[in-house]
Amino acid sequence: MSDAQAPLIVWFRDDLRLMDLPALAAAAASDQPLICCYIYDTESAGLRAPGGASCWWLHHSLLALRAQLQGLGGELILRQGKSVDVLMEIAAQTGANGIVCTRAYEPAQIGLEVELARRADDEGLTCRRYPGQLLFEPEAVATGQGTPFRVFTPFWKACRRLVEPAFPVPAPTTLRFYAGDCTTEPLSSLQLAPQAPDWAQGWESLWQPGTAGAQQRLGEFLRETVEDYAAGRDFPGLGATSRLSAHLHFGEISARSVWHAAQQQARERPELGPQIDKFLAELGWREFNRHLLFHYPQIVSQPFSPRFSAFPWQSHPQALLAWQRGQTGYPIVDAGMRELWQTGVMHNRVRMIVASFLSKHLLIDWRDGEAWFWDTLVDADLANNVGGWQWVAGSGADASPYFRVFNPTLQSAKFDKAGDYVRRWVPELAELPAKYLHEPAEAPPEVLEAAGVELGATYPKPLVEHRFARQRALDAYAALT
């Protein structure tokens, strides 16, 4: 088989799209027949199996990608096992002479790429990686001393001084596919979608995984929501966020597609400039977290600040369970945890509040919270998850100061003043007047009775008193200095 006739393997990972995918564009330009494959890998060393909510999204995202490829006359080959072994098996079965993929930045995924390059070289195969996840590659952004950034603001300023990301490349309208036999598995064999019980029932009405859903969500955000983004994004009852995070994590839309769509909107409506800049800065946080994970891979399981290795985390299984179930006695915390369980997502402001409550009010290890988020978020993302939790706990890069302990009651009163968010997710408190909604334990007995609330029965008493918890946290943090 000549090089031009030999098939080329396109290995999809967290890049489940056809538009603006450099690896696919390079493969198409080769004019070789393509084998498009996705490997569900829970076996390779160091890889972290996706959580339940992520598996639900992945199932539907793979359906969407498969439909796109079928629309072009091809197929998505599905396999499971160790990625490198499976890729070598596909190459041996089909006579493929090369593999292309999108570059990853997580430690275990980088290890896979190194192993793949070695095995491919041993077998006489080409193996090429292409950018596709980020606006700016980690090596392109450095301090004046040539070192990685550890603080977001100078990092993002340095990014903005770089050459603007290239314009996205349209999805191919034709592709040449391999016509021979190539073993595939039914999507159902991956067992990604919950069956008994179907705890994700109704999620199809909340989310539309896949490129079409991503583009629709981006368009709606830029047309209808971005006008109040800078201020509105902090208020969980307003729905002022982009809700693009899962689409970006699974690569259903590229970061530079989002970037250029936002910039185009700013050109067409200059008055939106400040709102667009704030939105792009949040995209910058995504870049920053990957920058940190790439340069400091130990942060997956270890504190970025070494002194936090000695922090006296406490084991409270019952308190952890109450937090997970949204039964802490702090309405804003409980609302966030219930929103997460019922929808697979939680408002960004509330993520900070619930993370602060777990790590600072309860002194429970941030890694326990991060593990719960990993399992329950549809947008669970290693870099964002670890970066966010370490930031709140005070152990991360550019972290929230250790002495900043969110008061959940004040946060609730400030960012959910009318109580729309709390009432939606904690309906047993819905009849409480706003004056007491954020702190039911302070409501007079007659107010509680009129609202049908019985503390300790229909709604829990607070797990811990705020002033006590705050001082306990400050004492624990101060002992590290």
C-alpha positions as CSV (number, residue, x, y, z in Angstrom):
1,M,0.0,0.0,0.0
2,S,1.5,3.4,-1.0
3,D,1.7,6.2,1.5
4,A,-1.1,8.1,-0.3
5,Q,-3.4,5.0,-0.2
6,A,-2.6,4.0,3.4
7,P,-5.2,5.3,5.9
8,L,-4.4,8.0,8.5
9,I,-5.9,7.7,12.0
10,V,-7.5,10.8,13.5
11,W,-7.6,10.3,17.2
12,F,-10.4,12.3,18.8
13,R,-10.1,13.1,22.6
14,D,-11.5,16.3,24.2
15,D,-11.9,17.8,20.7
16,L,-15.2,16.4,19.6
17,R,-15.8,18.7,16.6
18,L,-15.1,19.1,12.9
19,M,-14.9,22.9,12.8
20,D,-11.6,24.6,13.6
21,L,-9.7,21.4,14.4
22,P,-6.1,21.7,13.1
23,A,-5.4,18.0,13.4
24,L,-8.4,17.1,11.2
25,A,-7.5,19.9,8.7
26,A,-4.0,18.5,8.4
27,A,-5.3,15.0,8.0
28,A,-7.8,16.1,5.3
29,A,-5.0,18.0,3.5
30,S,-2.9,14.8,3.3
31,D,-5.6,13.3,0.9
32,Q,-5.2,10.0,2.7
33,P,-8.3,8.0,3.6
34,L,-9.2,8.8,7.2
35,I,-10.1,6.6,10.2
36,C,-11.8,8.8,12.8
37,C,-11.7,7.1,16.2
38,Y,-12.6,7.8,19.8
39,I,-11.1,5.6,22.6
40,Y,-12.8,5.4,26.0
41,D,-9.8,4.9,28.1
42,T,-10.1,4.2,31.9
43,E,-7.1,1.8,32.0
44,S,-4.0,3.8,31.1
45,A,-1.8,4.8,34.0
46,G,-2.7,8.1,35.6
47,L,-5.8,8.7,33.7
48,R,-8.8,9.8,35.7
49,A,-12.0,8.2,34.7
50,P,-14.7,10.8,33.9
51,G,-17.4,11.3,36.5
52,G,-21.0,10.3,36.1
53,A,-22.2,13.7,34.8
54,S,-19.4,14.0,32.4
55,C,-20.1,10.5,31.1
56,W,-23.7,11.6,30.3
57,W,-22.4,14.6,28.4
58,L,-19.8,12.5,26.6
59,H,-22.4,10.0,25.5
60,H,-24.4,12.7,23.8
61,S,-21.4,14.5,22.4
62,L,-20.2,11.3,20.7
63,L,-23.7,10.8,19.2
64,A,-23.4,14.4,17.8
65,L,-19.9,13.9,16.4
66,R,-20.9,10.5,14.9
67,A,-23.8,12.1,13.1
68,Q,-21.6,14.8,11.7
69,L,-19.2,12.3,10.3
70,Q,-22.0,10.1,8.9
71,G,-23.3,13.2,7.2
72,L,-20.0,13.4,5.3
73,G,-20.2,9.7,4.4
74,G,-17.9,8.4,7.2
75,E,-18.1,6.8,10.6
76,L,-16.8,7.3,14.1
77,I,-14.9,4.2,15.3
78,L,-15.5,3.6,19.0
79,R,-13.2,1.5,21.0
80,Q,-12.3,1.1,24.7
81,G,-9.1,0.1,26.4
82,K,-5.6,1.5,26.7
83,S,-5.3,4.3,24.1
84,V,-1.9,3.5,22.8
85,D,-2.6,-0.2,22.6
86,V,-5.8,0.4,20.7
87,L,-4.3,2.8,18.3
88,M,-1.6,0.3,17.5
89,E,-4.2,-2.4,17.0
90,I,-6.2,-0.2,14.6
91,A,-3.0,0.6,12.6
92,A,-2.1,-3.0,12.4
93,Q,-5.7,-4.0,11.3
94,T,-6.0,-1.3,8.6
95,G,-2.4,-0.7,7.4
96,A,-2.6,2.9,8.6
97,N,0.8,4.7,8.4
98,G,0.2,7.6,10.8
99,I,-1.8,9.1,13.6
100,V,-2.8,12.7,14.2
101,C,-4.3,14.2,17.4
102,T,-4.9,17.4,19.3
103,R,-2.3,18.2,21.9
104,A,-3.4,17.8,25.5
105,Y,-2.0,19.5,28.7
106,E,-2.9,17.2,31.5
107,P,0.0,15.2,33.0
108,A,-1.4,11.7,32.2
109,Q,-2.5,12.8,28.7
110,I,1.0,14.2,28.0
111,G,2.4,10.8,29.2
112,L,0.1,9.1,26.7
113,E,1.4,11.3,23.9
114,V,5.0,10.5,24.8
115,E,4.3,6.7,24.9
116,L,2.4,6.9,21.6
117,A,5.3,8.7,19.9
118,R,7.7,6.0,21.0
119,R,5.4,3.1,20.0
120,A,4.6,4.7,16.7
121,D,8.3,5.2,16.0
122,D,9.0,1.6,16.8
123,E,6.3,0.5,14.3
124,G,7.3,2.9,11.6
125,L,4.3,5.2,11.9
126,T,4.2,8.9,11.9
127,C,2.6,10.6,14.9
128,R,1.8,14.3,14.9
129,R,0.1,16.5,17.5
130,Y,-1.6,19.8,16.7
131,P,-2.8,22.7,18.9
132,G,-6.5,23.1,19.2
133,Q,-7.5,23.4,22.9
134,L,-6.1,26.9,23.7
135,L,-5.8,30.4,22.5
136,F,-2.1,30.5,23.4
137,E,0.2,27.5,23.9
138,P,1.8,27.3,27.4
139,E,5.3,27.8,26.1
140,A,4.3,31.0,24.4
141,V,3.4,32.8,27.6
142,A,6.2,33.6,30.1
143,T,7.4,36.2,32.4
144,G,10.3,38.6,31.6
145,Q,12.6,36.1,33.2
146,G,11.3,33.3,31.0
147,T,9.5,31.5,33.9
148,P,5.8,30.5,34.1
149,F,3.3,32.9,35.4
150,R,1.9,32.3,38.9
151,V,-0.5,35.3,39.0
152,F,-3.4,35.7,36.7
153,T,-3.5,39.5,35.9
154,P,0.1,39.7,34.5
155,F,-0.5,36.4,32.7
156,W,-3.5,37.7,30.9
157,K,-1.8,41.0,30.1
158,A,1.0,39.1,28.5
159,C,-1.5,37.0,26.5
160,R,-3.2,40.1,25.2
161,R,0.2,41.4,24.0
162,L,0.7,38.3,21.9
163,V,-0.4,38.0,18.3
164,E,-4.2,37.5,18.3
165,P,-5.3,33.9,17.8
166,A,-5.8,32.8,14.2
167,F,-9.3,32.9,12.8
168,P,-11.1,29.5,13.1
169,V,-11.0,27.2,10.1
170,P,-14.4,26.1,8.7
171,A,-15.5,22.5,9.1
172,P,-14.6,20.4,6.0
173,T,-17.4,19.9,3.6
174,T,-15.9,16.7,2.2
175,L,-13.6,14.1,3.7
176,R,-12.1,10.9,2.3
177,F,-12.8,8.0,4.6
178,Y,-11.2,4.6,4.8
179,A,-13.5,2.0,3.2
180,G,-12.0,-1.1,4.6
181,D,-12.8,-3.1,7.7
182,C,-12.1,-1.5,11.1
183,T,-13.5,-2.9,14.2
184,T,-15.8,-0.7,16.2
185,E,-18.1,-1.0,19.2
186,P,-21.6,0.2,19.8
187,L,-21.8,3.4,21.9
188,S,-24.0,1.5,24.4
189,S,-21.1,-0.8,25.2
190,L,-19.2,2.2,26.7
191,Q,-22.0,2.4,29.3
192,L,-21.8,6.2,29.6
193,A,-25.5,7.0,30.0
194,P,-27.2,6.1,33.3
195,Q,-29.8,3.4,33.1
196,A,-31.2,2.2,36.4
197,P,-31.8,4.6,37.9
198,D,-31.7,7.3,35.2
199,W,-30.6,10.1,37.5
200,A,-30.1,12.4,34.4
201,Q,-33.7,12.1,33.3
202,G,-34.8,15.4,31.8
203,W,-31.3,16.7,31.2
204,E,-31.9,16.6,27.4
205,S,-34.2,19.6,28.0
206,L,-31.4,21.5,29.8
207,W,-28.5,20.8,27.6
208,Q,-27.6,20.2,24.0
209,P,-24.2,18.5,23.8
210,G,-22.4,18.7,20.5
211,T,-21.1,21.4,18.1
212,A,-24.6,22.6,17.1
213,G,-25.5,23.1,20.8
214,A,-22.3,24.9,21.4
215,Q,-22.7,27.3,18.5
216,Q,-26.4,28.0,19.5
217,R,-25.4,28.7,23.1
218,L,-22.6,31.1,22.0
219,G,-24.9,32.9,19.7
220,E,-27.7,33.3,22.3
221,F,-25.2,34.5,24.8
222,L,-23.7,37.2,22.6
223,R,-27.0,38.3,21.3
224,E,-29.1,38.3,24.5
225,T,-27.0,37.8,27.6
226,V,-23.7,39.5,27.3
227,E,-25.1,43.0,27.8
228,D,-25.1,42.6,31.6
229,Y,-22.3,40.1,31.9
230,A,-19.7,42.0,33.9
231,A,-22.1,42.7,36.8
232,G,-24.8,40.1,36.2
233,R,-22.5,37.1,36.2
234,D,-22.3,37.3,40.0
235,F,-26.0,36.9,40.5
236,P,-27.1,33.3,40.3
237,G,-30.8,34.2,39.8
238,L,-30.2,36.1,36.6
239,G,-28.8,33.5,34.3
240,A,-26.2,35.9,33.0
241,T,-23.4,33.5,32.4
242,S,-22.4,31.9,29.1
243,R,-22.9,28.2,30.1
244,L,-20.3,27.3,27.5
245,S,-17.9,25.5,29.9
246,A,-18.9,21.9,29.1
247,H,-18.9,22.6,25.4
248,L,-15.4,24.0,25.7
249,H,-14.2,21.1,27.9
250,F,-15.3,18.5,25.4
251,G,-13.9,20.6,22.5
252,E,-17.3,20.9,20.8
253,I,-16.3,24.5,20.0
254,S,-12.8,25.9,20.0
255,A,-11.6,28.7,22.2
256,R,-10.6,30.8,19.3
257,S,-14.1,30.4,17.7
258,V,-15.5,31.8,20.9
259,W,-12.8,34.5,21.0
260,H,-13.4,35.7,17.4
261,A,-17.2,35.6,17.8
262,A,-17.0,37.8,20.9
263,Q,-14.6,40.2,19.2
264,Q,-16.9,40.5,16.2
265,Q,-19.8,41.3,18.5
266,A,-17.7,44.0,20.1
267,R,-16.9,45.5,16.7
268,E,-20.5,45.5,15.7
269,R,-21.7,46.9,19.0
270,P,-18.9,49.0,20.6
271,E,-20.9,49.7,23.7
272,L,-20.5,46.1,24.6
273,G,-16.7,46.4,24.8
274,P,-16.3,46.3,28.6
275,Q,-18.7,43.3,28.8
276,I,-16.8,41.4,26.1
277,D,-13.5,42.2,27.7
278,K,-14.8,40.7,31.0
279,F,-16.0,37.6,29.2
280,L,-12.7,37.1,27.4
281,A,-10.9,37.5,30.7
282,E,-12.9,34.5,32.0
283,L,-11.8,32.6,28.9
284,G,-8.3,33.7,30.1
285,W,-8.9,32.0,33.5
286,R,-9.4,28.8,31.5
287,E,-6.0,29.4,29.8
288,F,-4.4,30.3,33.1
289,N,-5.5,27.1,34.8
290,R,-4.0,25.0,31.9
291,H,-0.8,27.1,32.0
292,L,-0.5,26.2,35.7
293,L,-1.3,22.5,35.2
294,F,1.1,22.2,32.4
295,H,4.0,23.8,34.2
296,Y,3.1,22.5,37.7
297,P,1.5,19.1,37.2
298,Q,1.8,18.2,40.9
299,I,-1.1,20.5,41.7
300,V,-3.5,17.7,40.6
301,S,-3.1,16.2,44.1
302,Q,-0.7,18.5,46.0
303,P,-1.1,22.1,47.1
304,F,0.5,24.6,44.9
305,S,1.9,26.3,48.0
306,P,4.0,23.7,49.8
307,R,3.3,25.1,53.2
308,F,-0.3,24.0,52.9
309,S,0.9,20.4,52.9
310,A,0.8,20.6,56.7
311,F,-2.7,22.1,56.9
312,P,-4.8,20.3,59.6
313,W,-7.7,19.1,57.4
314,Q,-10.3,17.3,59.4
315,S,-12.4,14.2,58.7
316,H,-16.1,14.7,59.1
317,P,-17.9,12.1,56.9
318,Q,-21.4,13.2,58.1
319,A,-20.7,16.9,57.5
320,L,-19.3,16.0,54.0
321,L,-22.4,14.1,53.2
322,A,-24.6,16.9,54.4
323,W,-22.7,19.3,52.1
324,Q,-23.0,16.9,49.2
325,R,-26.8,16.6,49.7
326,G,-27.4,20.3,50.2
327,Q,-28.4,19.9,53.9
328,T,-26.0,22.3,55.6
329,G,-28.5,24.7,57.1
330,Y,-27.0,27.6,55.0
331,P,-29.6,28.2,52.2
332,I,-27.2,29.5,49.5
333,V,-24.8,26.6,50.0
334,D,-27.7,24.1,49.9
335,A,-29.2,25.8,46.8
336,G,-25.9,25.4,45.0
337,M,-25.4,21.8,45.9
338,R,-28.9,20.9,44.9
339,E,-28.6,22.8,41.6
340,L,-25.5,20.8,40.9
341,W,-27.1,17.5,41.6
342,Q,-30.3,18.2,39.6
343,T,-28.7,19.9,36.6
344,G,-25.0,18.9,36.5
345,V,-23.9,22.5,36.8
346,M,-23.6,25.2,39.5
347,H,-23.4,29.0,39.1
348,N,-19.8,30.3,39.3
349,R,-20.3,32.6,42.3
350,V,-22.0,29.9,44.2
351,R,-19.2,27.5,43.4
352,M,-16.9,29.8,45.3
353,I,-19.3,30.0,48.2
354,V,-19.8,26.2,48.6
355,A,-16.1,25.5,48.2
356,S,-15.2,28.1,50.8
357,F,-17.8,26.6,53.2
358,L,-16.4,23.1,52.8
359,S,-12.7,24.0,53.1
360,K,-12.9,26.9,55.6
361,H,-16.1,26.4,57.6
362,L,-15.8,22.7,57.9
363,L,-12.0,22.4,57.4
364,I,-12.6,19.4,55.0
365,D,-9.9,18.8,52.5
366,W,-10.4,20.7,49.2
367,R,-9.6,17.4,47.4
368,D,-12.8,15.8,48.8
369,G,-14.8,18.7,47.3
370,E,-12.9,18.6,44.1
371,A,-13.7,14.8,43.8
372,W,-17.4,15.5,44.3
373,F,-17.4,18.2,41.6
374,W,-15.5,15.9,39.3
375,D,-18.3,13.3,39.6
376,T,-21.3,15.7,39.4
377,L,-20.4,18.5,37.0
378,V,-21.1,18.1,33.3
379,D,-18.2,20.6,32.8
380,A,-15.8,18.7,35.1
381,D,-12.4,19.7,33.9
382,L,-9.1,18.8,35.7
383,A,-7.4,22.2,35.2
384,N,-10.4,24.3,36.1
385,N,-11.5,22.0,38.9
386,V,-8.1,21.8,40.6
387,G,-7.3,25.5,40.0
388,G,-10.7,26.7,41.4
389,W,-10.6,24.5,44.5
390,Q,-7.0,25.4,45.3
391,W,-7.8,29.1,44.7
392,V,-10.6,29.1,47.2
393,A,-8.8,27.0,49.8
394,G,-5.9,29.4,49.7
395,S,-3.3,26.9,48.6
396,G,-3.2,27.7,44.9
397,A,-1.5,30.1,42.6
398,D,-2.9,33.7,42.9
399,A,-5.1,32.3,45.6
400,S,-7.9,33.9,47.6
401,P,-6.2,35.0,50.8
402,Y,-6.4,32.5,53.6
403,F,-8.1,35.2,55.8
404,R,-10.9,35.6,53.2
405,V,-13.7,33.4,54.6
406,F,-16.9,33.9,52.8
407,N,-19.9,34.5,55.1
408,P,-22.6,32.5,53.3
409,T,-25.4,34.5,54.8
410,L,-24.0,37.8,53.6
411,Q,-23.1,36.4,50.2
412,S,-26.7,35.1,49.8
413,A,-28.2,38.4,50.9
414,K,-25.9,40.4,48.5
415,F,-26.1,38.2,45.4
416,D,-29.6,36.7,45.8
417,K,-31.3,39.6,47.6
418,A,-34.8,38.7,46.5
419,G,-34.2,35.1,47.1
420,D,-35.1,33.8,43.6
421,Y,-32.2,31.4,43.5
422,V,-32.7,30.0,47.0
423,R,-36.4,29.6,46.6
424,R,-36.0,27.7,43.4
425,W,-33.5,25.1,44.7
426,V,-34.6,25.0,48.4
427,P,-38.4,25.0,48.0
428,E,-39.0,24.2,51.6
429,L,-37.9,27.7,52.5
430,A,-40.0,29.4,49.7
431,E,-42.6,30.9,52.0
432,L,-40.1,32.6,54.2
433,P,-39.9,36.4,53.8
434,A,-36.7,37.7,52.3
435,K,-35.6,39.1,55.7
436,Y,-35.1,35.6,57.0
437,L,-34.7,33.6,53.9
438,H,-30.9,33.8,54.0
439,E,-30.7,32.8,57.6
440,P,-33.7,30.8,58.7
441,A,-32.1,30.0,62.1
442,E,-32.6,33.7,63.0
443,A,-36.3,33.8,62.2
444,P,-38.8,34.1,65.0
445,P,-40.8,30.9,65.8
446,E,-44.1,32.4,64.5
447,V,-42.4,33.4,61.1
448,L,-41.1,29.9,60.7
449,E,-44.4,28.4,61.6
450,A,-46.2,30.6,59.1
451,A,-43.8,29.5,56.4
452,G,-44.2,25.8,57.2
453,V,-40.5,25.6,58.3
454,E,-39.5,23.5,61.2
455,L,-35.7,23.7,61.8
456,G,-34.2,20.3,62.4
457,A,-37.2,18.6,60.7
458,T,-38.2,20.2,57.4
459,Y,-34.9,22.1,57.1
460,P,-31.7,21.5,58.9
461,K,-30.2,23.7,61.6
462,P,-26.7,25.1,60.6
463,L,-24.0,22.6,60.6
464,V,-21.6,25.1,62.2
465,E,-21.9,28.6,63.5
466,H,-20.3,31.1,61.2
467,R,-18.2,33.2,63.7
468,F,-16.9,30.1,65.4
469,A,-16.0,28.5,62.0
470,R,-14.3,31.6,60.7
471,Q,-12.1,31.9,63.8
472,R,-11.3,28.2,63.7
473,A,-10.2,28.5,60.1
474,L,-8.1,31.6,60.7
475,D,-6.4,29.9,63.6
476,A,-5.6,26.9,61.4
477,Y,-4.3,29.0,58.6
478,A,-2.3,31.3,60.9
479,A,-0.5,28.2,62.3
480,L,1.0,27.7,58.9
481,T,2.8,31.1,58.7
